Every structure is written in C-alpha cells, then in structure tokens.
Amino acid sequence: MNENMYLTIAPQIRGLAGRAGQRVHVNFAAGETVPANPYQGPALKVQLPALADSDSADARAKAIAASLEQAWTASLPAGTLPSVVQVDGVGSFTISIEAPFEPASRADVIKGKVAIVTGGAQGFGEEITRGLIANGAFVVVADLNLAGAEKLVTELNREAGKAVSFAVAVNVSNEDSVAEMVNAVVAEVGGLDLFVANAGVLKAMPVLEQDLKSFEFVTAVNYTGYMLCTKHAARIMREQNRTNPAGWTDIIQINSKSGLEGSNKNGSYAGSKFGGIGLTQSFALELVAYNIKVNSICPGNFFDGPLWSDPEKGLFVQYLRTGKVKDAKTIADVKAFYEAKVPMNRGCTGPDVLRALLYIVEQQYETGQAVPVTGGQTMLN
C-alpha cells in the first residue's frame, strides 16, 4: 500500500461523518495499534480492493471511497459513527466528534471546523487565529516562524483548557514545505474545512531602483505561495467532497486594498496582490465542482501590526526611508498621512477582517469575490 494513502482515506472518513451529521477529527496511526479513544462507538474494519500502480490517482481515490462507503453503510446503523476505522494494510483512523455538521445558528458557522492559517503566528494571522478559535474552530497555526507559532499555540491551548490548536512550520513559497504542512494536518485531524492564505511579504521601493531578487521574493510568497497552498489544500477538500457531496469548504486569501488599486513605489506588492485576485477568480471557477468556495478579502492598512509598525522593517520605516510620503520627517508623519486617507479615520483591525471571513464562510452563494474591508478608502465600482 502507498504510505501516503491516509491523505485520501482520512478526509473521506470526515466526509462520511459529515453525511452522518457530525464534524469530526480523524487521527491516523500507521500499523495495527489502535489508540485509545474516549468516544466509545463501534469499530469499523475495511478491506480495500486491489489497487494497481497503473490506475490514475482519481481512479484509486474513487475505489477507496466506494470501499469505505460500502463498509460504512453495511456495518453501521444510520447516523452512527465508528470510534475507529481500521483499514487493512494502512492503519487506524480514530474519530473524535467535535460539533454537529450543520450550524444551529449564525454564531456556530465555524464551530467544529478545522482551519489552517498561514502566517498565523503574528499580525492579522494571529488575530484571525484567535477569532476563529473564539468562534469554535480548531486552528492550525502555520508559520515560517515555528517558535512563534508554538508559543502562540501553547498560550491558546492553555487559555482554552484543551487542545484547540497546533503549530506547523511552513515556507509557502516551497512546494515540499506546503505539502508537508497539509500532510501533517491530515495525519493529526483528518482534513480541513477552511484554508486562510494569510502569509505575505512586502518590500517597498521604486521600480527604477528595484532589484530582481526582492521582486521575485515578494512574488514567490504572495502569488506563487497562494497557488501552492490552494493546490494542496484543495486536494484534501476534494476527497471530503467525494464522500459528502453536500458539504462545502472554503479557501480564503487575505489580499489587500493594493489588489484593487495600484500602489505608488510598491509595484511588486500590488502586482502580486492583483495577480492573487486573478488566481482567486480562476480557482473559484475550477474548484466549485467540488463545493470549494474561493474568495479574497482585501483589508485596508493594518497600522498596528508588524507589517506597518515594526521599528526596523515595517512599512512606516520603509516609506520614510524611500521618501514615499512627501515632506514626512518622522514615522508619526507617515502614519498620520495614511490615516487621513481613510474616511473612517483609522486603520483596519483583526476583528474587521474576521467579520468578513465569517460572512464568506456562511454565505454559500458566493465565490470568486474580492471583498474590500477598507473603511471606505477603496470602493468597488
């Protein structure tokens, strides 16, 4: 058997559980050892059909889904979940029930869902992580800064009094790293319902002075990284849909108002964000076949986060150094200049973005959109 077969089986089990009315975590263990499980449901044993190496990946996935569904239907009363699914030659998939599949109210729209937030250890990412957990989600904090992610996760789990998060390292511009991130999540909890592509970088400078290395760096993280994350997250979401065609999942890119209008002396960033919206629209058209919605959120300036306020690398410092704001002498001058551009006279905050995110998840009849959260600074036309 393929050692990565759990990447197909675990999300398909989550799909079957969703059809039975529950959001679950599915923990994979290779071999014949069955981990202890506080949920005392029946055990389900599954024998997979012979799978030829010459079969396509899609054909193998369909055959696995058929075997799981047949065993599930034949062995379990309607609405009953097994505590463990033992797949011969692969391992054990232990199930824990997290929440009803359908939310009881708008307040429960994210309850029990598994989310990944890239760049989740600080800034908007941390605020999104905290907001999702407060609304009942289990959140994987994925960040290049693994130590920061682990520190945040320790704090979040301590505050909740239970495991509501775990940390994983990721470099979103490296495909192997992205695949390892998704694989780790599937092994731990079985799949995912929401992917928040939040990781992003910026290096502001005039195009007349821009070096190719910095341009490629921004593009690799903001544009290519979004594609790689969507590719690997959507593969898992597709397998959940294979066994639960009525369920919906979401990929949400945290874009920028710079994805809606150009940004002076900041072309590499704006270009990567404009491109990101093109990807969002294209991915939305493709992935809706698997009930995967793809949308972008375009926040205004998060003045209090490290992207703007870091004393060494923040945008206020960069813009002061590059002379982007005429006659600005201090960081305070630069900040005041940008605050004055916002009709609501303040920067965007984490809660502002979280409200948009929850709306997108709740709204099934919307995909391929770029939702502005800019305090009126950038308006659609």
FIMI-500740 format. One record per residue (C-alpha): residue number from 1; residue in one letter; chain; x, y negated, z. Coordinates in Angstrom, 3 decimals, decimal comma, padded with zeros to 6 digits. Layout:
# residues N
num; residu; chaine; xx; yy; zz
NUM; A; A; X; Y; Z
...
//
This chain:
# residues 381
num; residu; chaine; xx; yy; zz
1; M; A; 000,000; 000,000; 000,000
2; N; A; 001,113; -003,577; -000,677
3; E; A; 002,426; -005,084; 002,560
4; N; A; 000,530; -008,308; 001,835
5; M; A; -002,836; -006,605; 001,346
6; Y; A; -004,018; -008,191; 004,607
7; L; A; -004,166; -011,504; 002,705
8; T; A; -007,074; -010,036; 000,734
9; I; A; -008,709; -007,910; 003,426
10; A; A; -008,807; -010,349; 006,368
11; P; A; -010,634; -013,175; 004,547
12; Q; A; -013,027; -010,659; 003,015
13; I; A; -013,863; -009,430; 006,527
14; R; A; -014,501; -013,055; 007,539
15; G; A; -016,852; -013,323; 004,586
16; L; A; -018,779; -010,229; 005,647
17; A; A; -019,027; -011,585; 009,190
18; G; A; -020,376; -014,843; 007,785
19; R; A; -023,081; -012,903; 005,962
20; A; A; -023,918; -011,311; 009,306
21; G; A; -024,357; -014,807; 010,753
22; Q; A; -021,108; -015,388; 012,640
23; R; A; -017,905; -017,386; 012,267
24; V; A; -015,058; -015,180; 013,441
25; H; A; -011,321; -014,966; 013,809
26; V; A; -009,675; -011,850; 012,395
27; N; A; -006,283; -010,893; 013,787
28; F; A; -004,170; -008,481; 011,760
29; A; A; -001,820; -005,862; 013,230
30; A; A; 000,097; -003,501; 010,962
31; G; A; 000,253; 000,194; 011,757
32; E; A; -002,172; 002,279; 013,791
33; T; A; -002,064; 000,411; 017,113
34; V; A; -005,406; -001,271; 017,880
35; P; A; -005,024; -004,437; 020,002
36; A; A; -007,292; -004,953; 023,000
37; N; A; -010,434; -006,953; 022,234
38; P; A; -012,857; -008,473; 024,755
39; Y; A; -015,639; -008,147; 022,173
40; Q; A; -016,961; -004,604; 022,589
41; G; A; -018,515; -003,872; 019,208
42; P; A; -018,208; -000,650; 017,238
43; A; A; -015,050; 000,258; 015,343
44; L; A; -015,285; 000,429; 011,566
45; K; A; -012,951; 002,700; 009,619
46; V; A; -012,356; 002,020; 005,942
47; Q; A; -010,635; 004,142; 003,326
48; L; A; -009,555; 002,091; 000,337
49; P; A; -009,693; 003,514; -003,183
50; A; A; -006,547; 004,274; -005,119
51; L; A; -005,195; 001,016; -006,495
52; A; A; -002,898; 001,129; -009,499
53; D; A; 000,018; -001,272; -009,828
54; S; A; -001,167; -001,915; -013,360
55; D; A; -004,501; -003,275; -012,095
56; S; A; -004,855; -007,047; -012,057
57; A; A; -004,909; -008,833; -008,702
58; D; A; -008,565; -009,689; -009,289
59; A; A; -009,462; -006,071; -010,049
60; R; A; -007,726; -004,889; -006,885
61; A; A; -009,490; -007,550; -004,802
62; K; A; -012,880; -006,543; -006,247
63; A; A; -012,207; -002,880; -005,451
64; I; A; -011,190; -003,708; -001,878
65; A; A; -014,289; -005,868; -001,403
66; A; A; -016,526; -003,085; -002,694
67; S; A; -014,996; -000,582; -000,262
68; L; A; -015,344; -002,940; 002,699
69; E; A; -018,950; -003,789; 001,835
70; Q; A; -019,885; -000,139; 001,351
71; A; A; -018,403; 000,890; 004,714
72; W; A; -019,902; -002,157; 006,459
73; T; A; -023,404; -001,556; 005,105
74; A; A; -023,356; 002,202; 005,626
75; S; A; -021,962; 002,181; 009,166
76; L; A; -023,302; -000,952; 010,855
77; P; A; -026,867; -001,976; 011,670
78; A; A; -027,894; -005,274; 010,091
79; G; A; -026,463; -008,250; 011,993
80; T; A; -023,949; -006,103; 013,922
81; L; A; -020,248; -006,929; 013,867
82; P; A; -017,466; -004,424; 014,468
83; S; A; -014,869; -005,240; 017,098
84; V; A; -012,160; -003,884; 014,827
85; V; A; -011,851; -002,816; 011,212
86; Q; A; -009,251; -000,084; 010,749
87; V; A; -008,072; 000,151; 007,151
88; D; A; -006,191; 003,333; 006,388
89; G; A; -002,619; 002,665; 005,306
90; V; A; -002,820; -001,065; 006,088
91; G; A; -003,566; -001,701; 009,779
92; S; A; -006,154; -003,036; 012,204
93; F; A; -008,210; -006,213; 011,900
94; T; A; -009,518; -007,296; 015,275
95; I; A; -012,588; -009,534; 015,282
96; S; A; -013,461; -012,263; 017,779
97; I; A; -016,743; -014,163; 017,491
98; E; A; -016,355; -017,949; 017,576
99; A; A; -019,714; -019,524; 016,630
100; P; A; -022,895; -018,992; 014,589
101; F; A; -022,203; -019,307; 010,870
102; E; A; -024,928; -021,900; 010,316
103; P; A; -024,649; -025,038; 012,495
104; A; A; -027,544; -025,638; 014,880
105; S; A; -027,299; -029,401; 014,362
106; R; A; -025,141; -032,069; 012,699
107; A; A; -022,974; -032,071; 015,824
108; D; A; -021,996; -028,455; 015,084
109; V; A; -020,981; -028,898; 011,442
110; I; A; -017,350; -027,979; 012,159
111; K; A; -017,894; -025,688; 015,165
112; G; A; -016,128; -022,347; 014,904
113; K; A; -014,378; -023,212; 011,641
114; V; A; -010,671; -022,629; 011,046
115; A; A; -008,847; -025,702; 009,745
116; I; A; -005,278; -026,379; 008,650
117; V; A; -003,998; -029,953; 008,897
118; T; A; -000,665; -030,612; 007,200
119; G; A; 001,372; -033,408; 008,710
120; G; A; -000,780; -032,721; 011,748
121; A; A; 001,740; -033,493; 014,478
122; Q; A; 001,556; -037,284; 014,351
123; G; A; -000,278; -040,302; 012,925
124; F; A; -003,545; -039,707; 011,071
125; G; A; -002,788; -035,977; 011,180
126; E; A; -002,728; -035,863; 014,965
127; E; A; -005,921; -037,910; 015,229
128; I; A; -007,671; -035,647; 012,720
129; T; A; -006,449; -032,579; 014,615
130; R; A; -007,746; -033,903; 017,919
131; G; A; -011,064; -034,928; 016,374
132; L; A; -011,652; -031,559; 014,741
133; I; A; -010,896; -029,714; 017,974
134; A; A; -013,222; -032,033; 019,892
135; N; A; -015,938; -031,001; 017,437
136; G; A; -015,336; -027,287; 017,973
137; A; A; -012,875; -026,303; 015,244
138; F; A; -009,768; -024,159; 015,632
139; V; A; -006,923; -026,171; 014,094
140; V; A; -003,566; -025,030; 012,762
141; V; A; -001,071; -027,869; 013,097
142; A; A; 001,240; -027,521; 010,092
143; D; A; 004,203; -029,862; 010,013
144; L; A; 007,805; -030,152; 008,883
145; N; A; 008,443; -031,303; 012,450
146; L; A; 007,785; -027,929; 014,089
147; A; A; 008,961; -029,075; 017,529
148; G; A; 006,467; -031,952; 017,432
149; A; A; 003,700; -029,622; 016,265
150; E; A; 004,439; -027,121; 019,033
151; K; A; 004,472; -029,878; 021,638
152; L; A; 001,085; -031,131; 020,466
153; V; A; -000,394; -027,620; 020,371
154; T; A; 000,780; -026,914; 023,931
155; E; A; -000,938; -030,096; 025,070
156; L; A; -004,153; -029,350; 023,147
157; N; A; -004,437; -025,782; 024,442
158; R; A; -003,763; -026,925; 027,987
159; E; A; -006,434; -029,620; 027,759
160; A; A; -008,980; -027,162; 026,343
161; G; A; -008,162; -024,396; 028,815
162; K; A; -007,964; -021,901; 025,942
163; A; A; -006,292; -021,394; 022,572
164; V; A; -007,747; -023,962; 020,173
165; S; A; -004,671; -024,434; 018,001
166; F; A; -001,326; -023,055; 016,971
167; A; A; 001,664; -024,535; 015,182
168; V; A; 003,382; -023,513; 011,976
169; A; A; 006,294; -025,050; 010,104
170; V; A; 005,750; -026,178; 006,530
171; N; A; 007,501; -028,135; 003,817
172; V; A; 004,587; -028,852; 001,474
173; S; A; 006,915; -029,511; -001,470
174; N; A; 008,329; -025,958; -001,254
175; E; A; 006,036; -023,202; -002,543
176; D; A; 007,583; -020,417; -000,450
177; S; A; 007,084; -022,526; 002,672
178; V; A; 003,438; -023,251; 001,775
179; A; A; 002,771; -019,557; 001,102
180; E; A; 004,345; -018,587; 004,436
181; M; A; 002,167; -021,152; 006,233
182; V; A; -001,034; -019,743; 004,735
183; N; A; 000,086; -016,150; 005,297
184; A; A; 000,742; -016,873; 008,975
185; V; A; -002,729; -018,346; 009,388
186; V; A; -004,402; -015,356; 007,731
187; A; A; -002,451; -012,901; 009,908
188; E; A; -003,460; -014,795; 013,053
189; V; A; -007,107; -015,747; 012,435
190; G; A; -008,075; -014,098; 009,154
191; G; A; -008,639; -017,019; 006,824
192; L; A; -009,689; -020,654; 006,725
193; D; A; -012,714; -022,862; 006,158
194; L; A; -011,148; -026,308; 005,858
195; F; A; -007,786; -027,411; 004,492
196; V; A; -006,783; -031,017; 005,169
197; A; A; -003,896; -032,025; 002,906
198; N; A; -002,646; -034,894; 005,019
199; A; A; 001,153; -034,676; 004,732
200; G; A; 002,538; -037,642; 002,836
201; V; A; 005,573; -039,882; 002,496
202; L; A; 006,296; -043,347; 001,182
203; K; A; 009,399; -045,219; 000,045
204; A; A; 008,522; -048,752; -000,995
205; M; A; 010,797; -050,566; -003,432
206; P; A; 010,571; -052,491; -006,714
207; V; A; 010,642; -050,342; -009,823
208; L; A; 013,622; -052,415; -011,041
209; E; A; 015,619; -051,033; -008,122
210; Q; A; 014,005; -047,608; -007,594
211; D; A; 016,328; -044,620; -007,730
212; L; A; 015,086; -041,409; -009,291
213; K; A; 015,777; -039,374; -006,156
214; S; A; 013,386; -041,410; -003,984
215; F; A; 010,727; -041,422; -006,732
216; E; A; 010,925; -037,635; -007,069
217; F; A; 010,819; -037,202; -003,288
218; V; A; 007,554; -039,139; -002,960
219; T; A; 006,055; -037,322; -005,939
220; A; A; 007,118; -033,898; -004,651
221; V; A; 005,404; -034,353; -001,289
222; N; A; 002,312; -036,377; -002,205
223; Y; A; 001,471; -034,894; -005,604
224; T; A; 003,166; -031,532; -006,067
225; G; A; 002,656; -030,660; -002,404
226; Y; A; -001,085; -031,208; -002,724
227; M; A; -001,205; -028,849; -005,701
228; L; A; 000,778; -026,145; -003,899
229; C; A; -001,382; -026,351; -000,784
230; T; A; -004,574; -026,191; -002,827
231; K; A; -003,309; -023,203; -004,796
232; H; A; -002,549; -021,074; -001,743
233; A; A; -005,446; -022,224; 000,452
234; A; A; -007,976; -021,702; -002,346
235; R; A; -006,803; -018,139; -002,926
236; I; A; -007,827; -017,255; 000,625
237; M; A; -011,094; -019,177; 000,388
238; R; A; -011,891; -017,303; -002,829
239; E; A; -011,602; -013,963; -001,017
240; Q; A; -014,003; -015,136; 001,691
241; N; A; -016,422; -016,166; -001,053
242; R; A; -016,078; -012,759; -002,708
243; T; A; -017,880; -011,119; 000,237
244; N; A; -020,012; -014,125; 001,237
245; P; A; -021,114; -015,929; -001,935
246; A; A; -023,429; -018,248; 000,044
247; G; A; -020,653; -019,692; 002,209
248; W; A; -018,880; -022,988; 001,440
249; T; A; -015,318; -024,082; 002,214
250; D; A; -013,549; -027,427; 001,856
251; I; A; -010,227; -028,818; 000,696
252; I; A; -009,845; -032,473; 001,616
253; Q; A; -006,894; -034,588; 000,573
254; I; A; -006,058; -037,610; 002,699
255; N; A; -005,297; -040,012; -000,114
256; S; A; -005,053; -043,814; 000,253
257; K; A; -006,589; -047,040; -000,939
258; S; A; -003,434; -047,083; -003,078
259; G; A; -005,019; -044,231; -005,006
260; L; A; -007,821; -046,618; -006,009
261; E; A; -005,768; -049,677; -006,953
262; G; A; -002,139; -050,395; -007,718
263; S; A; 000,344; -051,338; -005,005
264; N; A; 002,961; -054,027; -005,688
265; K; A; 006,556; -052,812; -005,338
266; N; A; 005,212; -049,446; -004,241
267; G; A; 004,680; -047,694; -007,560
268; S; A; 005,939; -044,229; -006,617
269; Y; A; 003,446; -044,009; -003,752
270; A; A; 000,469; -045,439; -005,660
271; G; A; 001,270; -043,280; -008,657
272; S; A; 001,354; -040,133; -006,547
273; K; A; -001,988; -041,074; -004,981
274; F; A; -003,652; -041,917; -008,313
275; G; A; -002,411; -038,540; -009,526
276; G; A; -003,811; -036,890; -006,403
277; I; A; -007,312; -038,097; -007,262
278; G; A; -006,885; -036,648; -010,741
279; L; A; -005,995; -033,333; -009,127
280; T; A; -008,993; -033,579; -006,800
281; Q; A; -011,391; -034,067; -009,696
282; S; A; -009,799; -031,255; -011,713
283; F; A; -009,617; -028,804; -008,798
284; A; A; -013,244; -029,591; -007,922
285; L; A; -014,402; -028,560; -011,395
286; E; A; -012,444; -025,309; -011,231
287; L; A; -012,987; -024,206; -007,651
288; V; A; -016,711; -024,896; -007,328
289; A; A; -017,118; -021,454; -008,926
290; Y; A; -016,014; -020,058; -005,551
291; N; A; -018,064; -022,549; -003,463
292; I; A; -014,914; -024,505; -002,642
293; K; A; -015,524; -028,253; -002,497
294; V; A; -012,545; -030,521; -003,165
295; N; A; -012,627; -034,200; -002,202
296; S; A; -010,271; -037,020; -001,265
297; I; A; -010,537; -039,611; 001,485
298; C; A; -008,907; -042,952; 000,714
299; P; A; -008,152; -044,685; 004,026
300; G; A; -007,138; -048,269; 004,381
301; N; A; -003,958; -049,144; 006,208
302; F; A; -003,339; -047,299; 009,487
303; F; A; -001,343; -050,122; 011,035
304; D; A; -000,830; -048,425; 014,402
305; G; A; 000,607; -045,186; 013,024
306; P; A; 004,275; -044,387; 012,404
307; L; A; 003,908; -044,839; 008,634
308; W; A; 003,439; -048,565; 009,242
309; S; A; 004,825; -049,206; 012,713
310; D; A; 007,927; -047,019; 013,012
311; P; A; 010,638; -049,524; 014,036
312; E; A; 013,215; -048,087; 011,612
313; K; A; 011,348; -046,548; 008,663
314; G; A; 007,826; -047,997; 008,913
315; L; A; 006,210; -049,979; 006,124
316; F; A; 006,250; -053,226; 008,091
317; V; A; 010,034; -052,950; 008,289
318; Q; A; 010,366; -051,818; 004,665
319; Y; A; 008,164; -054,633; 003,360
320; L; A; 010,041; -057,194; 005,433
321; R; A; 013,355; -055,965; 004,043
322; T; A; 012,189; -055,840; 000,416
323; G; A; 010,542; -059,252; 000,589
324; K; A; 007,177; -057,879; -000,484
325; V; A; 005,391; -060,436; 001,720
326; K; A; 006,442; -063,924; 000,657
327; D; A; 007,741; -066,163; 003,476
328; A; A; 007,417; -063,409; 006,115
329; K; A; 010,144; -063,776; 008,733
330; T; A; 009,115; -061,094; 011,222
331; I; A; 007,262; -057,791; 011,413
332; A; A; 004,388; -059,669; 013,067
333; D; A; 004,167; -061,903; 009,994
334; V; A; 003,904; -058,866; 007,731
335; K; A; 001,231; -057,239; 009,905
336; A; A; -000,842; -060,435; 010,083
337; F; A; -000,662; -060,757; 006,298
338; Y; A; -002,104; -057,270; 005,793
339; E; A; -004,766; -057,566; 008,496
340; A; A; -006,037; -060,749; 006,821
341; K; A; -006,693; -058,750; 003,634
342; V; A; -009,320; -056,569; 005,359
343; P; A; -012,865; -058,005; 005,571
344; M; A; -013,315; -056,202; 008,893
345; N; A; -010,073; -057,779; 010,166
346; R; A; -008,417; -054,585; 011,368
347; G; A; -006,619; -051,533; 010,142
348; C; A; -008,146; -048,121; 009,591
349; T; A; -008,159; -045,687; 012,535
350; G; A; -008,289; -041,940; 013,035
351; P; A; -011,976; -041,951; 014,071
352; D; A; -012,833; -043,853; 010,863
353; V; A; -011,264; -041,084; 008,777
354; L; A; -012,765; -038,307; 010,917
355; R; A; -016,304; -039,600; 010,308
356; A; A; -015,708; -039,455; 006,558
357; L; A; -014,236; -035,973; 006,846
358; L; A; -017,202; -034,629; 008,810
359; Y; A; -019,573; -036,153; 006,272
360; I; A; -017,772; -034,416; 003,414
361; V; A; -017,881; -031,046; 005,175
362; E; A; -021,583; -031,403; 005,983
363; Q; A; -022,578; -032,666; 002,520
364; Q; A; -022,762; -029,585; 000,294
365; Y; A; -023,885; -031,559; -002,736
366; E; A; -020,660; -033,490; -003,280
367; T; A; -017,345; -032,526; -004,815
368; G; A; -014,595; -034,238; -006,794
369; Q; A; -015,070; -037,547; -004,988
370; A; A; -012,656; -040,164; -003,636
371; V; A; -014,315; -041,634; -000,553
372; P; A; -012,981; -045,080; 000,464
373; V; A; -012,570; -045,842; 004,176
374; T; A; -011,012; -049,288; 003,836
375; G; A; -013,070; -051,736; 005,880
376; G; A; -014,245; -053,295; 002,625
377; Q; A; -010,753; -054,056; 001,360
378; T; A; -011,161; -051,771; -001,654
379; M; A; -014,639; -051,339; -003,110
380; L; A; -015,780; -048,896; -005,768
381; N; A; -017,234; -050,270; -008,992
//
